[in-house]
Amino acid sequence: MAISSGQRRQLAAKGNRLKANVIISAGDLSDAAVEHVRNAFGDKELIKVRINTDDRQECARTADALAVRIPCELVQRVGRVALLYHKPEDDDPAGDNVAG
């Protein structure tokens, strides 16, 4: 689910107004933590997650791992906050209504 650089900029601009509504511990990416983030998306497609750690590399690894396990797109990471985008589910999962 790769997003273009233009989409990334637009999502980052939208994300500026959001507050981190999920807090997780770095390195402790349990199934429960992943499920908690999945549930946080709810009807939203963009959320911020605060990752509790002082280690930049550990924060980056946790954000990347979270994006893979959700699955979602890591739009950006600023400090200890990751902005995640989850594409809304299609109304037509069978793909019968494909244009073109």
Biopython code that builds the backbone (N, CA, C, O; Angstrom):
import numpy as np
from Bio.PDB.StructureBuilder import StructureBuilder

atoms = [
    (1, "MET", "N", (0.838, -1.175, 0.000)),
    (1, "MET", "CA", (0.000, 0.000, 0.000)),
    (1, "MET", "C", (0.887, 1.243, 0.000)),
    (1, "MET", "O", (0.793, 2.059, 0.917)),
    (2, "ALA", "N", (1.710, 1.398, -0.969)),
    (2, "ALA", "CA", (2.605, 2.548, -1.043)),
    (2, "ALA", "C", (1.814, 3.809, -1.396)),
    (2, "ALA", "O", (0.897, 3.780, -2.216)),
    (3, "ILE", "N", (2.190, 4.898, -0.763)),
    (3, "ILE", "CA", (1.553, 6.177, -1.064)),
    (3, "ILE", "C", (2.580, 7.080, -1.723)),
    (3, "ILE", "O", (3.780, 6.965, -1.473)),
    (4, "SER", "N", (2.095, 7.981, -2.570)),
    (4, "SER", "CA", (2.995, 8.881, -3.289)),
    (4, "SER", "C", (3.504, 9.974, -2.352)),
    (4, "SER", "O", (2.970, 10.174, -1.261)),
    (5, "SER", "N", (4.538, 10.673, -2.794)),
    (5, "SER", "CA", (5.089, 11.754, -1.977)),
    (5, "SER", "C", (4.073, 12.883, -1.803)),
    (5, "SER", "O", (4.047, 13.534, -0.759)),
    (6, "GLY", "N", (3.248, 13.117, -2.803)),
    (6, "GLY", "CA", (2.201, 14.131, -2.691)),
    (6, "GLY", "C", (1.161, 13.754, -1.656)),
    (6, "GLY", "O", (0.737, 14.586, -0.853)),
    (7, "GLN", "N", (0.751, 12.483, -1.679)),
    (7, "GLN", "CA", (-0.198, 12.002, -0.676)),
    (7, "GLN", "C", (0.422, 12.070, 0.710)),
    (7, "GLN", "O", (-0.247, 12.431, 1.678)),
    (8, "ARG", "N", (1.709, 11.722, 0.807)),
    (8, "ARG", "CA", (2.412, 11.756, 2.091)),
    (8, "ARG", "C", (2.406, 13.176, 2.658)),
    (8, "ARG", "O", (2.182, 13.360, 3.854)),
    (9, "ARG", "N", (2.648, 14.179, 1.812)),
    (9, "ARG", "CA", (2.626, 15.578, 2.268)),
    (9, "ARG", "C", (1.232, 15.981, 2.740)),
    (9, "ARG", "O", (1.088, 16.647, 3.765)),
    (10, "GLN", "N", (0.212, 15.578, 1.993)),
    (10, "GLN", "CA", (-1.159, 15.913, 2.377)),
    (10, "GLN", "C", (-1.533, 15.264, 3.707)),
    (10, "GLN", "O", (-2.142, 15.900, 4.567)),
    (11, "LEU", "N", (-1.166, 13.998, 3.867)),
    (11, "LEU", "CA", (-1.473, 13.296, 5.110)),
    (11, "LEU", "C", (-0.703, 13.901, 6.284)),
    (11, "LEU", "O", (-1.242, 14.021, 7.384)),
    (12, "ALA", "N", (0.550, 14.279, 6.053)),
    (12, "ALA", "CA", (1.344, 14.904, 7.111)),
    (12, "ALA", "C", (0.720, 16.233, 7.533)),
    (12, "ALA", "O", (0.715, 16.566, 8.718)),
    (13, "ALA", "N", (0.195, 16.993, 6.570)),
    (13, "ALA", "CA", (-0.464, 18.263, 6.887)),
    (13, "ALA", "C", (-1.723, 18.016, 7.723)),
    (13, "ALA", "O", (-1.984, 18.745, 8.680)),
    (14, "LYS", "N", (-2.503, 16.994, 7.364)),
    (14, "LYS", "CA", (-3.690, 16.653, 8.154)),
    (14, "LYS", "C", (-3.288, 16.198, 9.553)),
    (14, "LYS", "O", (-3.963, 16.505, 10.536)),
    (15, "GLY", "N", (-2.186, 15.467, 9.630)),
    (15, "GLY", "CA", (-1.731, 14.925, 10.898)),
    (15, "GLY", "C", (-1.262, 15.979, 11.879)),
    (15, "GLY", "O", (-1.225, 15.724, 13.083)),
    (16, "ASN", "N", (-0.900, 17.168, 11.392)),
    (16, "ASN", "CA", (-0.453, 18.242, 12.282)),
    (16, "ASN", "C", (-1.512, 18.620, 13.301)),
    (16, "ASN", "O", (-1.186, 19.048, 14.408)),
    (17, "ARG", "N", (-2.767, 18.467, 12.938)),
    (17, "ARG", "CA", (-3.864, 18.845, 13.832)),
    (17, "ARG", "C", (-4.230, 17.756, 14.820)),
    (17, "ARG", "O", (-4.978, 18.002, 15.766)),
    (18, "LEU", "N", (-3.713, 16.558, 14.611)),
    (18, "LEU", "CA", (-4.081, 15.432, 15.478)),
    (18, "LEU", "C", (-3.234, 15.376, 16.735)),
    (18, "LEU", "O", (-2.100, 15.857, 16.763)),
    (19, "LYS", "N", (-3.794, 14.792, 17.758)),
    (19, "LYS", "CA", (-3.049, 14.493, 18.976)),
    (19, "LYS", "C", (-2.821, 12.990, 19.002)),
    (19, "LYS", "O", (-3.616, 12.220, 18.462)),
    (20, "ALA", "N", (-1.728, 12.583, 19.635)),
    (20, "ALA", "CA", (-1.451, 11.153, 19.760)),
    (20, "ALA", "C", (-2.527, 10.526, 20.637)),
    (20, "ALA", "O", (-2.666, 10.881, 21.808)),
    (21, "ASN", "N", (-3.291, 9.591, 20.068)),
    (21, "ASN", "CA", (-4.368, 8.984, 20.832)),
    (21, "ASN", "C", (-4.038, 7.558, 21.277)),
    (21, "ASN", "O", (-4.866, 6.895, 21.903)),
    (22, "VAL", "N", (-2.832, 7.087, 20.955)),
    (22, "VAL", "CA", (-2.377, 5.776, 21.396)),
    (22, "VAL", "C", (-0.946, 5.919, 21.888)),
    (22, "VAL", "O", (-0.130, 6.596, 21.263)),
    (23, "ILE", "N", (-0.645, 5.275, 23.014)),
    (23, "ILE", "CA", (0.711, 5.287, 23.552)),
    (23, "ILE", "C", (1.143, 3.840, 23.741)),
    (23, "ILE", "O", (0.455, 3.053, 24.392)),
    (24, "ILE", "N", (2.296, 3.498, 23.163)),
    (24, "ILE", "CA", (2.824, 2.150, 23.324)),
    (24, "ILE", "C", (4.275, 2.220, 23.777)),
    (24, "ILE", "O", (4.929, 3.253, 23.632)),
    (25, "SER", "N", (4.767, 1.131, 24.319)),
    (25, "SER", "CA", (6.162, 1.053, 24.739)),
    (25, "SER", "C", (6.991, 0.478, 23.605)),
    (25, "SER", "O", (6.573, -0.480, 22.955)),
    (26, "ALA", "N", (8.144, 1.045, 23.365)),
    (26, "ALA", "CA", (9.030, 0.549, 22.322)),
    (26, "ALA", "C", (9.565, -0.810, 22.729)),
    (26, "ALA", "O", (9.790, -1.073, 23.911)),
    (27, "GLY", "N", (9.764, -1.658, 21.756)),
    (27, "GLY", "CA", (10.321, -2.969, 22.010)),
    (27, "GLY", "C", (9.314, -3.964, 22.543)),
    (27, "GLY", "O", (9.581, -5.166, 22.535)),
    (28, "ASP", "N", (8.169, -3.504, 23.004)),
    (28, "ASP", "CA", (7.136, -4.386, 23.532)),
    (28, "ASP", "C", (5.949, -4.365, 22.586)),
    (28, "ASP", "O", (4.855, -3.936, 22.951)),
    (29, "LEU", "N", (6.173, -4.827, 21.382)),
    (29, "LEU", "CA", (5.129, -4.793, 20.365)),
    (29, "LEU", "C", (4.360, -6.108, 20.401)),
    (29, "LEU", "O", (4.428, -6.916, 19.474)),
    (30, "SER", "N", (3.633, -6.299, 21.484)),
    (30, "SER", "CA", (2.860, -7.528, 21.674)),
    (30, "SER", "C", (1.649, -7.523, 20.756)),
    (30, "SER", "O", (1.304, -6.502, 20.160)),
    (31, "ASP", "N", (1.017, -8.677, 20.655)),
    (31, "ASP", "CA", (-0.202, -8.784, 19.859)),
    (31, "ASP", "C", (-1.283, -7.857, 20.402)),
    (31, "ASP", "O", (-2.063, -7.289, 19.638)),
    (32, "ALA", "N", (-1.325, -7.708, 21.716)),
    (32, "ALA", "CA", (-2.321, -6.823, 22.332)),
    (32, "ALA", "C", (-2.076, -5.362, 21.951)),
    (32, "ALA", "O", (-3.021, -4.618, 21.687)),
    (33, "ALA", "N", (-0.809, -4.955, 21.923)),
    (33, "ALA", "CA", (-0.484, -3.575, 21.545)),
    (33, "ALA", "C", (-0.847, -3.319, 20.086)),
    (33, "ALA", "O", (-1.387, -2.264, 19.752)),
    (34, "VAL", "N", (-0.550, -4.284, 19.220)),
    (34, "VAL", "CA", (-0.887, -4.146, 17.793)),
    (34, "VAL", "C", (-2.399, -4.067, 17.623)),
    (34, "VAL", "O", (-2.901, -3.244, 16.858)),
    (35, "GLU", "N", (-3.121, -4.921, 18.335)),
    (35, "GLU", "CA", (-4.584, -4.910, 18.249)),
    (35, "GLU", "C", (-5.152, -3.595, 18.773)),
    (35, "GLU", "O", (-6.137, -3.088, 18.236)),
    (36, "HIS", "N", (-4.537, -3.040, 19.817)),
    (36, "HIS", "CA", (-4.973, -1.757, 20.366)),
    (36, "HIS", "C", (-4.839, -0.653, 19.314)),
    (36, "HIS", "O", (-5.727, 0.189, 19.177)),
    (37, "VAL", "N", (-3.739, -0.658, 18.582)),
    (37, "VAL", "CA", (-3.545, 0.345, 17.523)),
    (37, "VAL", "C", (-4.535, 0.114, 16.396)),
    (37, "VAL", "O", (-5.104, 1.073, 15.874)),
    (38, "ARG", "N", (-4.756, -1.139, 16.006)),
    (38, "ARG", "CA", (-5.757, -1.438, 14.959)),
    (38, "ARG", "C", (-7.125, -0.890, 15.354)),
    (38, "ARG", "O", (-7.819, -0.276, 14.543)),
    (39, "ASN", "N", (-7.502, -1.121, 16.607)),
    (39, "ASN", "CA", (-8.803, -0.642, 17.088)),
    (39, "ASN", "C", (-8.864, 0.873, 17.129)),
    (39, "ASN", "O", (-9.938, 1.451, 16.968)),
    (40, "ALA", "N", (-7.731, 1.524, 17.341)),
    (40, "ALA", "CA", (-7.707, 2.991, 17.395)),
    (40, "ALA", "C", (-8.066, 3.601, 16.049)),
    (40, "ALA", "O", (-8.584, 4.716, 15.985)),
    (41, "PHE", "N", (-7.791, 2.870, 14.973)),
    (41, "PHE", "CA", (-8.169, 3.402, 13.663)),
    (41, "PHE", "C", (-9.673, 3.546, 13.574)),
    (41, "PHE", "O", (-10.166, 4.559, 13.079)),
    (42, "GLY", "N", (-10.413, 2.552, 14.044)),
    (42, "GLY", "CA", (-11.874, 2.627, 14.016)),
    (42, "GLY", "C", (-12.364, 3.081, 12.664)),
    (42, "GLY", "O", (-12.139, 2.406, 11.660)),
    (43, "ASP", "N", (-13.031, 4.219, 12.627)),
    (43, "ASP", "CA", (-13.503, 4.768, 11.359)),
    (43, "ASP", "C", (-12.557, 5.845, 10.831)),
    (43, "ASP", "O", (-12.861, 6.521, 9.848)),
    (44, "LYS", "N", (-11.407, 6.000, 11.493)),
    (44, "LYS", "CA", (-10.406, 6.982, 11.055)),
    (44, "LYS", "C", (-9.414, 6.316, 10.116)),
    (44, "LYS", "O", (-9.232, 5.100, 10.163)),
    (45, "GLU", "N", (-8.786, 7.089, 9.282)),
    (45, "GLU", "CA", (-7.739, 6.539, 8.430)),
    (45, "GLU", "C", (-6.358, 7.070, 8.809)),
    (45, "GLU", "O", (-5.354, 6.632, 8.247)),
    (46, "LEU", "N", (-6.297, 8.002, 9.750)),
    (46, "LEU", "CA", (-5.041, 8.621, 10.137)),
    (46, "LEU", "C", (-4.990, 8.757, 11.658)),
    (46, "LEU", "O", (-5.879, 9.358, 12.261)),
    (47, "ILE", "N", (-3.944, 8.196, 12.276)),
    (47, "ILE", "CA", (-3.797, 8.321, 13.728)),
    (47, "ILE", "C", (-2.336, 8.592, 14.071)),
    (47, "ILE", "O", (-1.428, 8.315, 13.288)),
    (48, "LYS", "N", (-2.141, 9.142, 15.269)),
    (48, "LYS", "CA", (-0.796, 9.347, 15.795)),
    (48, "LYS", "C", (-0.592, 8.386, 16.958)),
    (48, "LYS", "O", (-1.478, 8.182, 17.788)),
    (49, "VAL", "N", (0.604, 7.801, 16.992)),
    (49, "VAL", "CA", (0.963, 6.875, 18.057)),
    (49, "VAL", "C", (2.240, 7.378, 18.718)),
    (49, "VAL", "O", (3.243, 7.614, 18.044)),
    (50, "ARG", "N", (2.199, 7.543, 20.046)),
    (50, "ARG", "CA", (3.401, 7.936, 20.795)),
    (50, "ARG", "C", (4.107, 6.662, 21.228)),
    (50, "ARG", "O", (3.494, 5.752, 21.785)),
    (51, "ILE", "N", (5.412, 6.613, 20.961)),
    (51, "ILE", "CA", (6.229, 5.449, 21.302)),
    (51, "ILE", "C", (7.142, 5.851, 22.453)),
    (51, "ILE", "O", (8.006, 6.713, 22.295)),
    (52, "ASN", "N", (6.949, 5.229, 23.603)),
    (52, "ASN", "CA", (7.712, 5.582, 24.801)),
    (52, "ASN", "C", (9.106, 4.949, 24.765)),
    (52, "ASN", "O", (9.268, 3.757, 25.026)),
    (53, "THR", "N", (10.089, 5.755, 24.441)),
    (53, "THR", "CA", (11.492, 5.362, 24.479)),
    (53, "THR", "C", (12.347, 6.611, 24.325)),
    (53, "THR", "O", (11.884, 7.631, 23.816)),
    (54, "ASP", "N", (13.586, 6.524, 24.763)),
    (54, "ASP", "CA", (14.519, 7.629, 24.556)),
    (54, "ASP", "C", (15.506, 7.315, 23.441)),
    (54, "ASP", "O", (16.311, 8.169, 23.069)),
    (55, "ASP", "N", (15.455, 6.100, 22.903)),
    (55, "ASP", "CA", (16.375, 5.643, 21.867)),
    (55, "ASP", "C", (15.752, 5.859, 20.482)),
    (55, "ASP", "O", (14.718, 5.267, 20.171)),
    (56, "ARG", "N", (16.368, 6.692, 19.661)),
    (56, "ARG", "CA", (15.829, 7.012, 18.335)),
    (56, "ARG", "C", (15.703, 5.787, 17.447)),
    (56, "ARG", "O", (14.693, 5.607, 16.768)),
    (57, "GLN", "N", (16.748, 4.929, 17.453)),
    (57, "GLN", "CA", (16.724, 3.741, 16.601)),
    (57, "GLN", "C", (15.623, 2.772, 17.044)),
    (57, "GLN", "O", (14.944, 2.175, 16.209)),
    (58, "GLU", "N", (15.454, 2.624, 18.328)),
    (58, "GLU", "CA", (14.416, 1.740, 18.837)),
    (58, "GLU", "C", (13.029, 2.275, 18.477)),
    (58, "GLU", "O", (12.125, 1.503, 18.159)),
    (59, "CYS", "N", (12.868, 3.581, 18.528)),
    (59, "CYS", "CA", (11.603, 4.203, 18.148)),
    (59, "CYS", "C", (11.323, 3.968, 16.664)),
    (59, "CYS", "O", (10.203, 3.621, 16.290)),
    (60, "ALA", "N", (12.332, 4.155, 15.824)),
    (60, "ALA", "CA", (12.168, 3.941, 14.388)),
    (60, "ALA", "C", (11.839, 2.478, 14.087)),
    (60, "ALA", "O", (10.969, 2.192, 13.264)),
    (61, "ARG", "N", (12.536, 1.554, 14.752)),
    (61, "ARG", "CA", (12.269, 0.119, 14.542)),
    (61, "ARG", "C", (10.852, -0.236, 14.965)),
    (61, "ARG", "O", (10.168, -0.996, 14.279)),
    (62, "THR", "N", (10.410, 0.309, 16.091)),
    (62, "THR", "CA", (9.064, 0.019, 16.579)),
    (62, "THR", "C", (8.013, 0.577, 15.628)),
    (62, "THR", "O", (7.023, -0.097, 15.342)),
    (63, "ALA", "N", (8.211, 1.789, 15.138)),
    (63, "ALA", "CA", (7.266, 2.398, 14.199)),
    (63, "ALA", "C", (7.195, 1.585, 12.909)),
    (63, "ALA", "O", (6.107, 1.346, 12.384)),
    (64, "ASP", "N", (8.354, 1.160, 12.396)),
    (64, "ASP", "CA", (8.378, 0.353, 11.174)),
    (64, "ASP", "C", (7.691, -0.995, 11.390)),
    (64, "ASP", "O", (6.910, -1.438, 10.548)),
    (65, "ALA", "N", (7.981, -1.641, 12.512)),
    (65, "ALA", "CA", (7.379, -2.939, 12.818)),
    (65, "ALA", "C", (5.872, -2.811, 12.994)),
    (65, "ALA", "O", (5.119, -3.688, 12.571)),
    (66, "LEU", "N", (5.435, -1.739, 13.607)),
    (66, "LEU", "CA", (4.015, -1.498, 13.800)),
    (66, "LEU", "C", (3.308, -1.349, 12.454)),
    (66, "LEU", "O", (2.229, -1.903, 12.247)),
    (67, "ALA", "N", (3.921, -0.600, 11.550)),
    (67, "ALA", "CA", (3.337, -0.400, 10.218)),
    (67, "ALA", "C", (3.200, -1.727, 9.470)),
    (67, "ALA", "O", (2.227, -1.935, 8.745)),
    (68, "VAL", "N", (4.162, -2.612, 9.643)),
    (68, "VAL", "CA", (4.112, -3.906, 8.973)),
    (68, "VAL", "C", (3.038, -4.799, 9.589)),
    (68, "VAL", "O", (2.316, -5.489, 8.870)),
    (69, "ARG", "N", (2.932, -4.786, 10.901)),
    (69, "ARG", "CA", (2.010, -5.694, 11.581)),
    (69, "ARG", "C", (0.557, -5.252, 11.526)),
    (69, "ARG", "O", (-0.330, -6.094, 11.666)),
    (70, "ILE", "N", (0.274, -3.968, 11.330)),
    (70, "ILE", "CA", (-1.129, -3.517, 11.345)),
    (70, "ILE", "C", (-1.929, -4.114, 10.174)),
    (70, "ILE", "O", (-2.968, -4.688, 10.503)),
    (71, "PRO", "N", (-1.645, -4.083, 8.939)),
    (71, "PRO", "CA", (-0.697, -3.292, 8.167)),
    (71, "PRO", "C", (-1.250, -1.899, 7.863)),
    (71, "PRO", "O", (-2.453, -1.697, 7.698)),
    (72, "CYS", "N", (-0.322, -0.961, 7.799)),
    (72, "CYS", "CA", (-0.663, 0.421, 7.473)),
    (72, "CYS", "C", (0.588, 1.084, 6.914)),
    (72, "CYS", "O", (1.632, 0.445, 6.785)),
    (73, "GLU", "N", (0.482, 2.344, 6.587)),
    (73, "GLU", "CA", (1.608, 3.097, 6.038)),
    (73, "GLU", "C", (2.123, 4.064, 7.093)),
    (73, "GLU", "O", (1.349, 4.803, 7.703)),
    (74, "LEU", "N", (3.427, 4.054, 7.302)),
    (74, "LEU", "CA", (4.062, 5.027, 8.188)),
    (74, "LEU", "C", (4.267, 6.302, 7.381)),
    (74, "LEU", "O", (5.141, 6.359, 6.516)),
    (75, "VAL", "N", (3.466, 7.322, 7.661)),
    (75, "VAL", "CA", (3.535, 8.578, 6.911)),
    (75, "VAL", "C", (4.780, 9.356, 7.318)),
    (75, "VAL", "O", (5.542, 9.814, 6.466)),
    (76, "GLN", "N", (4.981, 9.503, 8.622)),
    (76, "GLN", "CA", (6.166, 10.201, 9.125)),
    (76, "GLN", "C", (6.353, 9.869, 10.594)),
    (76, "GLN", "O", (5.438, 9.414, 11.281)),
    (77, "ARG", "N", (7.566, 10.111, 11.047)),
    (77, "ARG", "CA", (7.882, 9.956, 12.461)),
    (77, "ARG", "C", (8.631, 11.199, 12.878)),
    (77, "ARG", "O", (9.680, 11.524, 12.323)),
    (78, "VAL", "N", (8.087, 11.888, 13.857)),
    (78, "VAL", "CA", (8.716, 13.096, 14.383)),
    (78, "VAL", "C", (8.937, 12.861, 15.860)),
    (78, "VAL", "O", (7.988, 12.725, 16.632)),
    (79, "GLY", "N", (10.191, 12.814, 16.242)),
    (79, "GLY", "CA", (10.501, 12.510, 17.630)),
    (79, "GLY", "C", (10.013, 11.122, 17.975)),
    (79, "GLY", "O", (10.383, 10.138, 17.334)),
    (80, "ARG", "N", (9.180, 11.054, 18.995)),
    (80, "ARG", "CA", (8.640, 9.762, 19.433)),
    (80, "ARG", "C", (7.209, 9.543, 18.980)),
    (80, "ARG", "O", (6.518, 8.678, 19.519)),
    (81, "VAL", "N", (6.751, 10.304, 18.003)),
    (81, "VAL", "CA", (5.374, 10.190, 17.526)),
    (81, "VAL", "C", (5.371, 9.741, 16.063)),
    (81, "VAL", "O", (6.010, 10.347, 15.203)),
    (82, "ALA", "N", (4.628, 8.653, 15.811)),
    (82, "ALA", "CA", (4.493, 8.121, 14.457)),
    (82, "ALA", "C", (3.102, 8.447, 13.934)),
    (82, "ALA", "O", (2.107, 8.279, 14.640)),
    (83, "LEU", "N", (3.043, 8.910, 12.705)),
    (83, "LEU", "CA", (1.777, 9.179, 12.038)),
    (83, "LEU", "C", (1.506, 8.016, 11.101)),
    (83, "LEU", "O", (2.285, 7.749, 10.186)),
    (84, "LEU", "N", (0.390, 7.321, 11.336)),
    (84, "LEU", "CA", (0.062, 6.121, 10.584)),
    (84, "LEU", "C", (-1.192, 6.328, 9.753)),
    (84, "LEU", "O", (-2.153, 6.954, 10.202)),
    (85, "TYR", "N", (-1.174, 5.793, 8.533)),
    (85, "TYR", "CA", (-2.306, 5.888, 7.614)),
    (85, "TYR", "C", (-2.763, 4.483, 7.268)),
    (85, "TYR", "O", (-1.965, 3.638, 6.863)),
    (86, "HIS", "N", (-4.050, 4.244, 7.432)),
    (86, "HIS", "CA", (-4.649, 2.963, 7.072)),
    (86, "HIS", "C", (-5.703, 3.235, 6.017)),
    (86, "HIS", "O", (-6.708, 3.892, 6.285)),
    (87, "LYS", "N", (-5.472, 2.730, 4.825)),
    (87, "LYS", "CA", (-6.399, 2.957, 3.718)),
    (87, "LYS", "C", (-7.760, 2.378, 4.074)),
    (87, "LYS", "O", (-7.853, 1.239, 4.532)),
    (88, "PRO", "N", (-8.821, 3.163, 3.864)),
    (88, "PRO", "CA", (-10.166, 2.662, 4.174)),
    (88, "PRO", "C", (-10.469, 1.424, 3.329)),
    (88, "PRO", "O", (-10.027, 1.314, 2.186)),
    (89, "GLU", "N", (-11.224, 0.503, 3.910)),
    (89, "GLU", "CA", (-11.605, -0.704, 3.189)),
    (89, "GLU", "C", (-12.490, -0.333, 2.012)),
    (89, "GLU", "O", (-13.347, 0.546, 2.109)),
    (90, "ASP", "N", (-12.265, -1.027, 0.886)),
    (90, "ASP", "CA", (-13.089, -0.802, -0.303)),
    (90, "ASP", "C", (-14.492, -1.347, -0.063)),
    (90, "ASP", "O", (-14.681, -2.330, 0.653)),
    (91, "ASP", "N", (-15.473, -0.684, -0.680)),
    (91, "ASP", "CA", (-16.840, -1.171, -0.600)),
    (91, "ASP", "C", (-17.020, -2.413, -1.459)),
    (91, "ASP", "O", (-17.965, -3.176, -1.262)),
    (92, "ASP", "N", (-16.101, -2.621, -2.428)),
    (92, "ASP", "CA", (-16.204, -3.714, -3.366)),
    (92, "ASP", "C", (-14.980, -4.617, -3.227)),
    (92, "ASP", "O", (-14.051, -4.511, -4.028)),
    (93, "PRO", "N", (-14.958, -5.504, -2.228)),
    (93, "PRO", "CA", (-13.771, -6.315, -1.991)),
    (93, "PRO", "C", (-13.449, -7.283, -3.116)),
    (93, "PRO", "O", (-12.298, -7.697, -3.255)),
    (94, "ALA", "N", (-14.438, -7.655, -3.925)),
    (94, "ALA", "CA", (-14.202, -8.597, -5.022)),
    (94, "ALA", "C", (-13.518, -7.918, -6.201)),
    (94, "ALA", "O", (-12.990, -8.593, -7.085)),
    (95, "GLY", "N", (-13.523, -6.594, -6.220)),
    (95, "GLY", "CA", (-12.873, -5.868, -7.297)),
    (95, "GLY", "C", (-13.676, -5.839, -8.580)),
    (95, "GLY", "O", (-13.124, -5.614, -9.657)),
    (96, "ASP", "N", (-15.002, -6.067, -8.472)),
    (96, "ASP", "CA", (-15.854, -6.102, -9.651)),
    (96, "ASP", "C", (-16.085, -4.735, -10.258)),
    (96, "ASP", "O", (-16.430, -4.630, -11.435)),
    (97, "ASN", "N", (-15.903, -3.697, -9.481)),
    (97, "ASN", "CA", (-16.215, -2.354, -9.935)),
    (97, "ASN", "C", (-14.933, -1.570, -10.214)),
    (97, "ASN", "O", (-14.773, -0.444, -9.743)),
    (98, "VAL", "N", (-14.023, -2.171, -10.980)),
    (98, "VAL", "CA", (-12.746, -1.543, -11.283)),
    (98, "VAL", "C", (-12.887, -0.728, -12.552)),
    (98, "VAL", "O", (-13.336, -1.237, -13.579)),
    (99, "ALA", "N", (-12.503, 0.538, -12.480)),
    (99, "ALA", "CA", (-12.563, 1.407, -13.641)),
    (99, "ALA", "C", (-11.404, 1.114, -14.569)),
    (99, "ALA", "O", (-10.309, 0.779, -14.118)),
    (100, "GLY", "N", (-11.638, 1.237, -15.845)),
    (100, "GLY", "CA", (-10.521, 1.126, -16.770)),
    (100, "GLY", "C", (-10.611, -0.048, -17.589)),
    (100, "GLY", "O", (-9.740, -0.286, -18.425)),
]
sb = StructureBuilder()
sb.init_structure("model")
sb.init_model(0)
sb.init_chain("A")
sb.init_seg("    ")
for serial, (resi, resn, name, xyz) in enumerate(atoms, 1):
    if name == "N":
        sb.init_residue(resn, " ", resi, " ")
    sb.init_atom(name, np.array(xyz, "f"), 0.0, 1.0, " ", f" {name:<3s}", serial, name[0])
structure = sb.get_structure()
